[in-house]
Amino acid sequence: MIFSTERGATSAEYAILVATVAAVIIVAVAALGNSTLGLFGPVDTFFQTHP
């Protein structure tokens, strides 16, 4: 019985860890995505004005 309780606790800990890592990745991609979007703006404008 002790092992099944520890296994459940370990599963819950891994689930929390995975959720935290996923949240950090989402926040990082959102932050970097907005900043890199500004880098590609001039390229987009160039290709729209020079067919």
mmCIF file of the N, C-alpha and C atoms, coordinates in Angstrom:
data_MODEL
# 
_entry.id   MODEL 
# 
loop_
_atom_site.group_PDB 
_atom_site.id 
_atom_site.type_symbol 
_atom_site.label_atom_id 
_atom_site.label_alt_id 
_atom_site.label_comp_id 
_atom_site.label_asym_id 
_atom_site.label_entity_id 
_atom_site.label_seq_id 
_atom_site.pdbx_PDB_ins_code 
_atom_site.Cartn_x 
_atom_site.Cartn_y 
_atom_site.Cartn_z 
_atom_site.occupancy 
_atom_site.B_iso_or_equiv 
_atom_site.pdbx_formal_charge 
_atom_site.auth_seq_id 
_atom_site.auth_comp_id 
_atom_site.auth_asym_id 
_atom_site.auth_atom_id 
_atom_site.pdbx_PDB_model_num 
ATOM 1   N N  . MET A 1 1  ? 0.813  -1.204 0.000   1.00 0.00 ? 1  MET A N  1 
ATOM 2   C CA . MET A 1 1  ? 0.000  0.000  0.000   1.00 0.00 ? 1  MET A CA 1 
ATOM 3   C C  . MET A 1 1  ? 0.849  1.257  0.000   1.00 0.00 ? 1  MET A C  1 
ATOM 4   N N  . ILE A 1 2  ? 1.981  1.200  0.632   1.00 0.00 ? 2  ILE A N  1 
ATOM 5   C CA . ILE A 1 2  ? 2.835  2.379  0.690   1.00 0.00 ? 2  ILE A CA 1 
ATOM 6   C C  . ILE A 1 2  ? 3.335  2.726  -0.709  1.00 0.00 ? 2  ILE A C  1 
ATOM 7   N N  . PHE A 1 3  ? 3.673  1.709  -1.495  1.00 0.00 ? 3  PHE A N  1 
ATOM 8   C CA . PHE A 1 3  ? 4.216  1.970  -2.820  1.00 0.00 ? 3  PHE A CA 1 
ATOM 9   C C  . PHE A 1 3  ? 3.193  2.617  -3.742  1.00 0.00 ? 3  PHE A C  1 
ATOM 10  N N  . SER A 1 4  ? 1.944  2.197  -3.662  1.00 0.00 ? 4  SER A N  1 
ATOM 11  C CA . SER A 1 4  ? 0.933  2.781  -4.532  1.00 0.00 ? 4  SER A CA 1 
ATOM 12  C C  . SER A 1 4  ? 0.681  4.245  -4.170  1.00 0.00 ? 4  SER A C  1 
ATOM 13  N N  . THR A 1 5  ? 0.754  4.575  -2.898  1.00 0.00 ? 5  THR A N  1 
ATOM 14  C CA . THR A 1 5  ? 0.576  5.959  -2.473  1.00 0.00 ? 5  THR A CA 1 
ATOM 15  C C  . THR A 1 5  ? 1.722  6.817  -2.982  1.00 0.00 ? 5  THR A C  1 
ATOM 16  N N  . GLU A 1 6  ? 2.957  6.304  -2.897  1.00 0.00 ? 6  GLU A N  1 
ATOM 17  C CA . GLU A 1 6  ? 4.104  7.062  -3.383  1.00 0.00 ? 6  GLU A CA 1 
ATOM 18  C C  . GLU A 1 6  ? 4.053  7.199  -4.902  1.00 0.00 ? 6  GLU A C  1 
ATOM 19  N N  . ARG A 1 7  ? 3.603  6.175  -5.564  1.00 0.00 ? 7  ARG A N  1 
ATOM 20  C CA . ARG A 1 7  ? 3.520  6.234  -7.013  1.00 0.00 ? 7  ARG A CA 1 
ATOM 21  C C  . ARG A 1 7  ? 2.514  7.301  -7.440  1.00 0.00 ? 7  ARG A C  1 
ATOM 22  N N  . GLY A 1 8  ? 1.397  7.401  -6.731  1.00 0.00 ? 8  GLY A N  1 
ATOM 23  C CA . GLY A 1 8  ? 0.407  8.431  -7.031  1.00 0.00 ? 8  GLY A CA 1 
ATOM 24  C C  . GLY A 1 8  ? 0.950  9.822  -6.771  1.00 0.00 ? 8  GLY A C  1 
ATOM 25  N N  . ALA A 1 9  ? 1.697  9.974  -5.703  1.00 0.00 ? 9  ALA A N  1 
ATOM 26  C CA . ALA A 1 9  ? 2.286  11.274 -5.394  1.00 0.00 ? 9  ALA A CA 1 
ATOM 27  C C  . ALA A 1 9  ? 3.325  11.645 -6.441  1.00 0.00 ? 9  ALA A C  1 
ATOM 28  N N  . THR A 1 10 ? 4.102  10.685 -6.871  1.00 0.00 ? 10 THR A N  1 
ATOM 29  C CA . THR A 1 10 ? 5.112  10.950 -7.891  1.00 0.00 ? 10 THR A CA 1 
ATOM 30  C C  . THR A 1 10 ? 4.447  11.346 -9.209  1.00 0.00 ? 10 THR A C  1 
ATOM 31  N N  . SER A 1 11 ? 3.363  10.683 -9.558  1.00 0.00 ? 11 SER A N  1 
ATOM 32  C CA . SER A 1 11 ? 2.639  11.027 -10.782 1.00 0.00 ? 11 SER A CA 1 
ATOM 33  C C  . SER A 1 11 ? 2.094  12.449 -10.704 1.00 0.00 ? 11 SER A C  1 
ATOM 34  N N  . ALA A 1 12 ? 1.577  12.804 -9.558  1.00 0.00 ? 12 ALA A N  1 
ATOM 35  C CA . ALA A 1 12 ? 1.054  14.162 -9.392  1.00 0.00 ? 12 ALA A CA 1 
ATOM 36  C C  . ALA A 1 12 ? 2.179  15.189 -9.478  1.00 0.00 ? 12 ALA A C  1 
ATOM 37  N N  . GLU A 1 13 ? 3.310  14.876 -8.899  1.00 0.00 ? 13 GLU A N  1 
ATOM 38  C CA . GLU A 1 13 ? 4.453  15.798 -8.964  1.00 0.00 ? 13 GLU A CA 1 
ATOM 39  C C  . GLU A 1 13 ? 4.925  15.966 -10.399 1.00 0.00 ? 13 GLU A C  1 
ATOM 40  N N  . TYR A 1 14 ? 4.992  14.878 -11.147 1.00 0.00 ? 14 TYR A N  1 
ATOM 41  C CA . TYR A 1 14 ? 5.396  14.976 -12.553 1.00 0.00 ? 14 TYR A CA 1 
ATOM 42  C C  . TYR A 1 14 ? 4.375  15.767 -13.363 1.00 0.00 ? 14 TYR A C  1 
ATOM 43  N N  . ALA A 1 15 ? 3.104  15.592 -13.070 1.00 0.00 ? 15 ALA A N  1 
ATOM 44  C CA . ALA A 1 15 ? 2.069  16.334 -13.782 1.00 0.00 ? 15 ALA A CA 1 
ATOM 45  C C  . ALA A 1 15 ? 2.211  17.832 -13.509 1.00 0.00 ? 15 ALA A C  1 
ATOM 46  N N  . ILE A 1 16 ? 2.477  18.198 -12.269 1.00 0.00 ? 16 ILE A N  1 
ATOM 47  C CA . ILE A 1 16 ? 2.670  19.610 -11.939 1.00 0.00 ? 16 ILE A CA 1 
ATOM 48  C C  . ILE A 1 16 ? 3.918  20.146 -12.624 1.00 0.00 ? 16 ILE A C  1 
ATOM 49  N N  . LEU A 1 17 ? 4.980  19.360 -12.643 1.00 0.00 ? 17 LEU A N  1 
ATOM 50  C CA . LEU A 1 17 ? 6.220  19.771 -13.296 1.00 0.00 ? 17 LEU A CA 1 
ATOM 51  C C  . LEU A 1 17 ? 6.011  19.979 -14.795 1.00 0.00 ? 17 LEU A C  1 
ATOM 52  N N  . VAL A 1 18 ? 5.324  19.058 -15.436 1.00 0.00 ? 18 VAL A N  1 
ATOM 53  C CA . VAL A 1 18 ? 5.067  19.168 -16.871 1.00 0.00 ? 18 VAL A CA 1 
ATOM 54  C C  . VAL A 1 18 ? 4.189  20.384 -17.170 1.00 0.00 ? 18 VAL A C  1 
ATOM 55  N N  . ALA A 1 19 ? 3.193  20.622 -16.347 1.00 0.00 ? 19 ALA A N  1 
ATOM 56  C CA . ALA A 1 19 ? 2.328  21.784 -16.548 1.00 0.00 ? 19 ALA A CA 1 
ATOM 57  C C  . ALA A 1 19 ? 3.103  23.089 -16.377 1.00 0.00 ? 19 ALA A C  1 
ATOM 58  N N  . THR A 1 20 ? 4.010  23.121 -15.410 1.00 0.00 ? 20 THR A N  1 
ATOM 59  C CA . THR A 1 20 ? 4.825  24.314 -15.192 1.00 0.00 ? 20 THR A CA 1 
ATOM 60  C C  . THR A 1 20 ? 5.759  24.563 -16.366 1.00 0.00 ? 20 THR A C  1 
ATOM 61  N N  . VAL A 1 21 ? 6.399  23.528 -16.846 1.00 0.00 ? 21 VAL A N  1 
ATOM 62  C CA . VAL A 1 21 ? 7.307  23.668 -17.986 1.00 0.00 ? 21 VAL A CA 1 
ATOM 63  C C  . VAL A 1 21 ? 6.529  24.115 -19.219 1.00 0.00 ? 21 VAL A C  1 
ATOM 64  N N  . ALA A 1 22 ? 5.345  23.556 -19.433 1.00 0.00 ? 22 ALA A N  1 
ATOM 65  C CA . ALA A 1 22 ? 4.528  23.957 -20.579 1.00 0.00 ? 22 ALA A CA 1 
ATOM 66  C C  . ALA A 1 22 ? 4.131  25.431 -20.471 1.00 0.00 ? 22 ALA A C  1 
ATOM 67  N N  . ALA A 1 23 ? 3.785  25.872 -19.281 1.00 0.00 ? 23 ALA A N  1 
ATOM 68  C CA . ALA A 1 23 ? 3.404  27.276 -19.092 1.00 0.00 ? 23 ALA A CA 1 
ATOM 69  C C  . ALA A 1 23 ? 4.585  28.205 -19.368 1.00 0.00 ? 23 ALA A C  1 
ATOM 70  N N  . VAL A 1 24 ? 5.774  27.821 -18.913 1.00 0.00 ? 24 VAL A N  1 
ATOM 71  C CA . VAL A 1 24 ? 6.969  28.635 -19.155 1.00 0.00 ? 24 VAL A CA 1 
ATOM 72  C C  . VAL A 1 24 ? 7.273  28.703 -20.640 1.00 0.00 ? 24 VAL A C  1 
ATOM 73  N N  . ILE A 1 25 ? 7.134  27.597 -21.339 1.00 0.00 ? 25 ILE A N  1 
ATOM 74  C CA . ILE A 1 25 ? 7.386  27.574 -22.780 1.00 0.00 ? 25 ILE A CA 1 
ATOM 75  C C  . ILE A 1 25 ? 6.379  28.465 -23.511 1.00 0.00 ? 25 ILE A C  1 
ATOM 76  N N  . ILE A 1 26 ? 5.121  28.395 -23.121 1.00 0.00 ? 26 ILE A N  1 
ATOM 77  C CA . ILE A 1 26 ? 4.096  29.219 -23.773 1.00 0.00 ? 26 ILE A CA 1 
ATOM 78  C C  . ILE A 1 26 ? 4.377  30.695 -23.557 1.00 0.00 ? 26 ILE A C  1 
ATOM 79  N N  . VAL A 1 27 ? 4.741  31.069 -22.334 1.00 0.00 ? 27 VAL A N  1 
ATOM 80  C CA . VAL A 1 27 ? 5.039  32.476 -22.046 1.00 0.00 ? 27 VAL A CA 1 
ATOM 81  C C  . VAL A 1 27 ? 6.267  32.931 -22.827 1.00 0.00 ? 27 VAL A C  1 
ATOM 82  N N  . ALA A 1 28 ? 7.298  32.092 -22.902 1.00 0.00 ? 28 ALA A N  1 
ATOM 83  C CA . ALA A 1 28 ? 8.520  32.459 -23.621 1.00 0.00 ? 28 ALA A CA 1 
ATOM 84  C C  . ALA A 1 28 ? 8.250  32.620 -25.119 1.00 0.00 ? 28 ALA A C  1 
ATOM 85  N N  . VAL A 1 29 ? 7.487  31.720 -25.692 1.00 0.00 ? 29 VAL A N  1 
ATOM 86  C CA . VAL A 1 29 ? 7.178  31.810 -27.117 1.00 0.00 ? 29 VAL A CA 1 
ATOM 87  C C  . VAL A 1 29 ? 6.334  33.046 -27.397 1.00 0.00 ? 29 VAL A C  1 
ATOM 88  N N  . ALA A 1 30 ? 5.395  33.345 -26.527 1.00 0.00 ? 30 ALA A N  1 
ATOM 89  C CA . ALA A 1 30 ? 4.561  34.535 -26.723 1.00 0.00 ? 30 ALA A CA 1 
ATOM 90  C C  . ALA A 1 30 ? 5.403  35.805 -26.630 1.00 0.00 ? 30 ALA A C  1 
ATOM 91  N N  . ALA A 1 31 ? 6.309  35.865 -25.666 1.00 0.00 ? 31 ALA A N  1 
ATOM 92  C CA . ALA A 1 31 ? 7.144  37.055 -25.500 1.00 0.00 ? 31 ALA A CA 1 
ATOM 93  C C  . ALA A 1 31 ? 8.125  37.206 -26.660 1.00 0.00 ? 31 ALA A C  1 
ATOM 94  N N  . LEU A 1 32 ? 8.777  36.126 -27.033 1.00 0.00 ? 32 LEU A N  1 
ATOM 95  C CA . LEU A 1 32 ? 9.744  36.201 -28.128 1.00 0.00 ? 32 LEU A CA 1 
ATOM 96  C C  . LEU A 1 32 ? 9.055  36.357 -29.473 1.00 0.00 ? 32 LEU A C  1 
ATOM 97  N N  . GLY A 1 33 ? 7.866  35.814 -29.605 1.00 0.00 ? 33 GLY A N  1 
ATOM 98  C CA . GLY A 1 33 ? 7.131  35.931 -30.855 1.00 0.00 ? 33 GLY A CA 1 
ATOM 99  C C  . GLY A 1 33 ? 6.782  37.371 -31.162 1.00 0.00 ? 33 GLY A C  1 
ATOM 100 N N  . ASN A 1 34 ? 6.358  38.102 -30.150 1.00 0.00 ? 34 ASN A N  1 
ATOM 101 C CA . ASN A 1 34 ? 6.011  39.510 -30.375 1.00 0.00 ? 34 ASN A CA 1 
ATOM 102 C C  . ASN A 1 34 ? 7.242  40.347 -30.687 1.00 0.00 ? 34 ASN A C  1 
ATOM 103 N N  . SER A 1 35 ? 8.367  40.052 -30.060 1.00 0.00 ? 35 SER A N  1 
ATOM 104 C CA . SER A 1 35 ? 9.564  40.848 -30.323 1.00 0.00 ? 35 SER A CA 1 
ATOM 105 C C  . SER A 1 35 ? 10.182 40.506 -31.679 1.00 0.00 ? 35 SER A C  1 
ATOM 106 N N  . THR A 1 36 ? 10.115 39.259 -32.095 1.00 0.00 ? 36 THR A N  1 
ATOM 107 C CA . THR A 1 36 ? 10.679 38.897 -33.402 1.00 0.00 ? 36 THR A CA 1 
ATOM 108 C C  . THR A 1 36 ? 9.756  39.302 -34.544 1.00 0.00 ? 36 THR A C  1 
ATOM 109 N N  . LEU A 1 37 ? 8.492  39.502 -34.255 1.00 0.00 ? 37 LEU A N  1 
ATOM 110 C CA . LEU A 1 37 ? 7.577  39.952 -35.294 1.00 0.00 ? 37 LEU A CA 1 
ATOM 111 C C  . LEU A 1 37 ? 8.005  41.308 -35.834 1.00 0.00 ? 37 LEU A C  1 
ATOM 112 N N  . GLY A 1 38 ? 8.541  42.162 -34.967 1.00 0.00 ? 38 GLY A N  1 
ATOM 113 C CA . GLY A 1 38 ? 9.037  43.465 -35.395 1.00 0.00 ? 38 GLY A CA 1 
ATOM 114 C C  . GLY A 1 38 ? 10.242 43.368 -36.311 1.00 0.00 ? 38 GLY A C  1 
ATOM 115 N N  . LEU A 1 39 ? 11.013 42.305 -36.180 1.00 0.00 ? 39 LEU A N  1 
ATOM 116 C CA . LEU A 1 39 ? 12.182 42.127 -37.041 1.00 0.00 ? 39 LEU A CA 1 
ATOM 117 C C  . LEU A 1 39 ? 11.777 41.791 -38.473 1.00 0.00 ? 39 LEU A C  1 
ATOM 118 N N  . PHE A 1 40 ? 10.668 41.096 -38.629 1.00 0.00 ? 40 PHE A N  1 
ATOM 119 C CA . PHE A 1 40 ? 10.250 40.670 -39.955 1.00 0.00 ? 40 PHE A CA 1 
ATOM 120 C C  . PHE A 1 40 ? 9.329  41.678 -40.635 1.00 0.00 ? 40 PHE A C  1 
ATOM 121 N N  . GLY A 1 41 ? 8.922  42.719 -39.947 1.00 0.00 ? 41 GLY A N  1 
ATOM 122 C CA . GLY A 1 41 ? 8.068  43.745 -40.535 1.00 0.00 ? 41 GLY A CA 1 
ATOM 123 C C  . GLY A 1 41 ? 8.684  44.400 -41.750 1.00 0.00 ? 41 GLY A C  1 
ATOM 124 N N  . PRO A 1 42 ? 9.934  44.868 -41.677 1.00 0.00 ? 42 PRO A N  1 
ATOM 125 C CA . PRO A 1 42 ? 10.563 45.471 -42.869 1.00 0.00 ? 42 PRO A CA 1 
ATOM 126 C C  . PRO A 1 42 ? 10.709 44.496 -44.037 1.00 0.00 ? 42 PRO A C  1 
ATOM 127 N N  . VAL A 1 43 ? 10.959 43.246 -43.751 1.00 0.00 ? 43 VAL A N  1 
ATOM 128 C CA . VAL A 1 43 ? 11.072 42.246 -44.823 1.00 0.00 ? 43 VAL A CA 1 
ATOM 129 C C  . VAL A 1 43 ? 9.719  42.072 -45.506 1.00 0.00 ? 43 VAL A C  1 
ATOM 130 N N  . ASP A 1 44 ? 8.669  42.009 -44.709 1.00 0.00 ? 44 ASP A N  1 
ATOM 131 C CA . ASP A 1 44 ? 7.326  41.880 -45.263 1.00 0.00 ? 44 ASP A CA 1 
ATOM 132 C C  . ASP A 1 44 ? 6.979  43.085 -46.129 1.00 0.00 ? 44 ASP A C  1 
ATOM 133 N N  . THR A 1 45 ? 7.302  44.268 -45.646 1.00 0.00 ? 45 THR A N  1 
ATOM 134 C CA . THR A 1 45 ? 7.039  45.489 -46.415 1.00 0.00 ? 45 THR A CA 1 
ATOM 135 C C  . THR A 1 45 ? 7.825  45.489 -47.724 1.00 0.00 ? 45 THR A C  1 
ATOM 136 N N  . PHE A 1 46 ? 9.070  45.057 -47.682 1.00 0.00 ? 46 PHE A N  1 
ATOM 137 C CA . PHE A 1 46 ? 9.899  45.013 -48.888 1.00 0.00 ? 46 PHE A CA 1 
ATOM 138 C C  . PHE A 1 46 ? 9.268  44.116 -49.947 1.00 0.00 ? 46 PHE A C  1 
ATOM 139 N N  . PHE A 1 47 ? 8.839  42.923 -49.541 1.00 0.00 ? 47 PHE A N  1 
ATOM 140 C CA . PHE A 1 47 ? 8.290  41.995 -50.515 1.00 0.00 ? 47 PHE A CA 1 
ATOM 141 C C  . PHE A 1 47 ? 6.916  42.419 -51.002 1.00 0.00 ? 47 PHE A C  1 
ATOM 142 N N  . GLN A 1 48 ? 6.189  43.191 -50.222 1.00 0.00 ? 48 GLN A N  1 
ATOM 143 C CA . GLN A 1 48 ? 4.885  43.676 -50.690 1.00 0.00 ? 48 GLN A CA 1 
ATOM 144 C C  . GLN A 1 48 ? 5.057  44.820 -51.686 1.00 0.00 ? 48 GLN A C  1 
ATOM 145 N N  . THR A 1 49 ? 6.109  45.617 -51.535 1.00 0.00 ? 49 THR A N  1 
ATOM 146 C CA . THR A 1 49 ? 6.315  46.752 -52.440 1.00 0.00 ? 49 THR A CA 1 
ATOM 147 C C  . THR A 1 49 ? 7.161  46.388 -53.651 1.00 0.00 ? 49 THR A C  1 
ATOM 148 N N  . HIS A 1 50 ? 7.894  45.294 -53.627 1.00 0.00 ? 50 HIS A N  1 
ATOM 149 C CA . HIS A 1 50 ? 8.733  44.858 -54.749 1.00 0.00 ? 50 HIS A CA 1 
ATOM 150 C C  . HIS A 1 50 ? 8.306  43.448 -55.189 1.00 0.00 ? 50 HIS A C  1 
ATOM 151 N N  . PRO A 1 51 ? 7.347  43.367 -56.080 1.00 0.00 ? 51 PRO A N  1 
ATOM 152 C CA . PRO A 1 51 ? 6.852  42.035 -56.494 1.00 0.00 ? 51 PRO A CA 1 
ATOM 153 C C  . PRO A 1 51 ? 7.835  41.251 -57.312 1.00 0.00 ? 51 PRO A C  1 
# 
